[in-house]
Amino acid sequence: MTLKVVIVGCGKIADGHVEEIQKLGSLARVVGVCDLEPLMAEQLALRYGIRAHGGALDALLERERPDVVHITTPPGAHLELARRAVAAGCHIFVEKPVAPTFAETAALVKLCEDAGKVLTVGYSYRFDPPALAMRQLLAEGVLGEIVHVESYYGYNLSGPFGSALLADGSHWVHRLPGKLLQNNLDHLLDKLVEFVPDEQPTIAAHGAVRRAKRFGDARDKLQDELRLMLHGTSVSAYGTFSAHARPAGHFCQLYGTKNTLHVDYVSRTVTLGAAPSLPSAAGRLLPAFEQALAFARAGLRNLRAFGRAEFQYFAGLNELLTRFYRSIVELGEPPIPYRDILWIARVSERVFQELERQEQGPALERGVA
C-alpha cells in the first residue's frame, strides 16, 4: 500500500520532509499540507506539486483521509494537533522537541499507544550513515563494554535560524522552558540514551549566556552554552552545547573496554582510536599514521557514496521515514523506542529545572542583600 501523508506546519523543515518522502517511491506520498498561515501551505504545495493545501487541519483530514500526519509546527501545538490527527485515524511523526514538558510528551506517547497508532520523532541523526556504521561496530564487539560517552553539538547563532531568534524577541523558541537549549538538547541526548540504561541517572548541568546582553528582553536570557554530566550505574556521559566554539562541530565519542570510537556527523567519518603497539619512541610515531589512514579510508567511502548519489544531507531523515512507514505497513516495532522518547524528555526537563534553580539562586541572593 501507498501511505497517504499530510504535513501540518509549513516552515523550513517541512521542505525536507516533502523532499525525502518523494524519494520513497510507492511507499508514501504527500497528499496535503496545512498551516495557520494559508499562504505558507499554498507556496509549499505549489513548489512540490501537492494537490491539497489550506489553513484548517480538520477539514484537510476529513477531505484527504491520510494514514500519517507529520507535525512540524512549534512544539507547543504538538499534543493538540496529535490528538486531532489520532482521532482521525492517523499515525504520527512529530518533530523534536516532542513537547514543552515531560508530562505533555508522556501524554502524546500514551495517546498513540492507546489508539494503536505508531509514533515517531524526528531524531534523524540516529539514522545518519555514521550512526549506522557505529552500531555495526558495536554489534561486532569492537568496543567491548561501553564505559563513557561524550556528545557534542555546535551551533551558529549567525546562521539562518540563530539570526531569526536574535531578530525576534517573540519567537516561539523564547517561550520554551529551556529556550534555545531545549530546541537543541535532543541532538545531544539522543546520542546518549542508548548507552545509559538508568531511567534516573544523576545529572549535573551548567548553562551560561556567553554573548553580550544588548536587547533588554527575552533574547538576553537565551543561554548559548551548556555543560552536562550524566552518571549511571555503569556508564557516565558528557554533553556539550556551544554556540561559540569553532568550528561548530557535531560528534560523539564512545569509550569502551576494548577501544574508543569517534563518530563525526559533519564529516561523516567513523574512526577507531590508535594505541602504540611498539615500544619507546617508535610506538608513539605510528598511531598518527594509523589515524590518518583511517580518515583517508572514511573519506574514500564518502566519495564512493557521493558518486552513487547517496551522500545526502537528509540521509538520516530518509532512513527514519523508511523505517517508520514500514513499521506501519508491516505492523512492526517503531524505529525509535518509546522508552527513549520518554527518557530524553525526562532528562531534558530535569536539566532545565537545574538551570532554572541556578538562575534563581543569584537573584534570590541579590534580593536578600
N, C-alpha and C positions, 0 to 999 in steps of 0.2 A: 504494500500500500504506500501511497504518497501522502505524507503528513501535511496537513494544511496549517500554516503558521500565520499568526497575527503579531505584529510588533506594536507595543504601546510605549510612546516616548521616542521622539524622532530627532534627538540630538546627535552629536558626532559619532558616538559609539554605535548607534543604530546602523550607520553605513556599513560598519564592519560586519554586523550580524547579517545584513541582507547579502553582502558580497559572498560571505562564506556559505550561507545557505544555498545560494545559487550555484555554488561549485559542487553541491552534493547530488546533482542529477535528480533521479526519480525518488530519492529518499524523502525529500521535503521541498516545499515551495511556499514562498510568502504570498498570501492572498489578500492581505490588507495591512495598513499601517494607520496609527492613531496618535493624535497629540492634542493637548488642550488648546494649542495654537494651530488651527486647521491648516494654515499656510505651511507650517513645518511638515505636516503629514503630506500635503499636496506636492511639495517640492521633492520629498523623498520618493513618493510614488512615481512622479514623472521621470525622475532620473533613472529609476531602476525598472520601469515598466510594470509596476504593481497596479492591479486593476481597481482596488478599493482603498479609499482613504477618507479620513474625517476626524472630527473632534470628539465624538461620542463613542466610548468603548462599548457600551451595552448594545447600541444599535449595530455596531460592526460585528459583535459576537453573534447577534441574532441573525444578521444577514449572511455572514460567511460560514458560520458553524465550524470554527477552526478546531484542530486537535491540540494545538500547542499555542500558548501565549508567551512571548518574550517581553519581560517588563524591564525597560531601560530608562525609566524615569528616575528622578531623585529618590533616595531611599525612604523618605517619609511617607510616600504614597504606596510603597510596595505591598504592604499587608492588605490594604483595602482593595487594591487592584487584583491581587491574587484571589481574594475572596470572590470577587465578581467573576473572574475567569474560571475558577474551580466550579462555581455554581453553574457555569455554562458547559461544564464537562471537559475542561481543558487541563492539560499538563502544563507545568510552569518552569520557565527559565527566567531567573531573576539575576540582574547584575549586582555586583558587590558595591558597598556592603549590603547584606540582605535586608537589614532594617536598622533603625537608630538604636534600638535596645535589644538586650538578650531576650526579654520577655516577648517582644514582637517577633523576633526570629524563631523562638520556640513555638509561638502560635502559628506561624506560617508553615513550619515543618509539620506540626500536628494537623493543620488544615489539610495538607496534601496527603498525609498518611491516612487520615480518617476517610478521605474521599477516594482512596485507592489511586491517586494520581502521582506521577513521577515529578519530583522537584530536583532541579539542579541550579548551581550558582556559577557565575562567570569567573571561576578560578582557572582561567585559561592557561596560565603559566605552568600549572600542574601537568599539562599535556604537551608542553613545548618539546621539541626534539631533544634538547639536553636533559630534560627531566625524565623522559622515557629512557634515554641511554643510561642515566644514573640508576634507575630502578632495575635495569637489566644487569648492571654490575653488582647491585645489591643482591639480586636473586642468585647470581653466580658465587656469592660469598666472598667477593674480592676484598671487602672492607672488614669482614668479621662482624663483631658486635659493635653497634654504634655507642660511642661514649659521649660525644658532644656535637652540637650542630650550631653553625653560625649562619644567619640570614641577613643580607644587606640589600637595602633598596635606596638608590639615589634619586633625587627629584630636582627638577629645574624650575624654579619659580619664575624664570624669564620665558619659559615655554608657553605655548598657546593656552593650556589650561591654567597654569600658575598665574599668567598675566591676567586672565579673566577673573580669578579670585581676588587679586590685589586691586583690580579696577572697579570692583563692585562690592561694597560693604554689605549688600543684602543678598549676595549669592547664597544658594542653598547650603553649600558646604559650611558656611559660618554658623548655621543653625544646628549642625550635628553636635552631639555631646563632645566628640573628640575632634571636631573640625577637620582640618587638613589631614591630621594623623589618622582619623577614623576612615577617611576616604582612601587611605593607602595601607593601613595596617594589615589588611587581609593578605596583601602581597608578601609581607614578612611571615605572618603566622602560618600561611598555607605551606610554606617550606618546612615548618617545624612540626606541624600537627601529626604527621605520620610517624615521627620518631619519638614523640613524647607521649607514652601511653597513659600517664597520670591524668585523671579528669580534673584535679585541682592542684596543679603544680604551684610551688612557691614562686611569687612574682615580685620583682623589684623593677621599677620603671622611673625614668627621669626625662622630663621634657623641657624644652627651652625655646625661647624666641631669640634667635641669634642676630637677625637683621635689625636695623634701626626702626624704632616706632615713630611713624610720621603721619598717621591718618586720624588718630583720636577716636576710633570706633572699633568695631569687632575685628577689623583687619590687623590691628596691632596685637591682638590676643592669639593670633594664629601661630601656634607653636610649629616651628620648622625643623626641629631636631628631636630625636627620641633615642634613648638607650634603654634596652630592655634585657632583663635577665630572667630566665625561667629555670627552675631546678626541680626535676622529678626524682623518682626513686632510683633510677639507673642512668638517666640521660639528663644532661644540662643543655641549655641553649642560650645563645645571644641573638638579639635582633637590633639592627641599627637602621634608622631612617635619617637621612641627611639631605637637606636642600642646599647645602653649601659646599660639601666636599666635591672635588672634581678630579677625574671625570665622574659623571653621575653613573656609578656602577650599579649592577643588579646581579647578584650572585649568591650562592650558598656554598658552605664548606662543611663536609662531613668528616668527623674524626672517628675512625674505627680501631678495633684492636689489631687489625692487620695492615691497614693503610689509611691514607687521607685522600679525599676526593674533592676537587674544586669544580663546581658547576657554574659556568658563566652564561647568563641568559642574554647578554648583549652580543658577545662574540660567538655564542652558541658552541662553546667548547666544553668538553668534559675531560679532565686530566687528573691522573693519579699522582700522589707525591712520589718523590725520588729520594731514596736514602743511600748513604755511602755504602758501597759493597767491597771496597778495598781499604787497606789500612793507610794511615797518615795522610799527607797532602794529596796523593793521587786519588784517594777516596773522596775527597772534597771537590775535586775537579769534575768528575764525571756527572754528578746529578744535574748540573746546569745544562749539559748537553742532552741528557735524557729528557729533561723538561722541554727543551727546545724541539726535540724530535716529536714529543707528544703533541705539542701545539701545531707543529707542521702537519702531522697526520690529521689532526682535527680540522685544520684549515683545508686540507685536500678533500676531506669528507664533505665539508660545506660547499666546496667548489663543485663537486660532483652533484650535490643536491641542487645547487643553483643551475647547473647545466640541464637538469631534468625538470626545471621549473618547480622544484619542491622547497626552495629556500624562501618561504613566505613569512611576512610579518605576523599574520594571524594564523600561523600553523597550529598553535595550541588551541585556539578557539575552534578551528575546523575539526580537530580531533575530538574536542569536547562535545561539539554538536553531533558529530557522527555517533559517538558512544551514547549520548543522551537519547537521540532519536531511535537508535537500535534497541535501547533498553525499553522504550515504549512499544515498539513493534514486536519485539521478541519476548516481552514480559520478563526482562532480566533485571538485575540489580542496577540502581542508578550509578552513574560514573563517579559521583562524589558521595561517600557515605554520610548519612545524616549526622552521625556522631561527630564527624569532622566539622560540619557546618556549625553545629551547636558549640563545639569546643572553641572554635575561633571566635564566635560571638561572645561566649562566656569570658574567655581570656581578654578579649578586647574591652569589654565593659569593666573588668577589674583593673585594667591598665588605666582607663580614663578616670575611674574613681580615684586611683592613686595619684594621678596627675592633678586632679581637682583638689585633693587634700593638700598637695604641695603648694598649689596656688593660693589656697585659703589661709595656709599657715602664716606666711609673711603678712598678709592683710590683717589677720587677727592680732598679730603681734604689734602692728602699727596702731591698731585701734586701742589696744591696751595701753600702749605708750602714750 
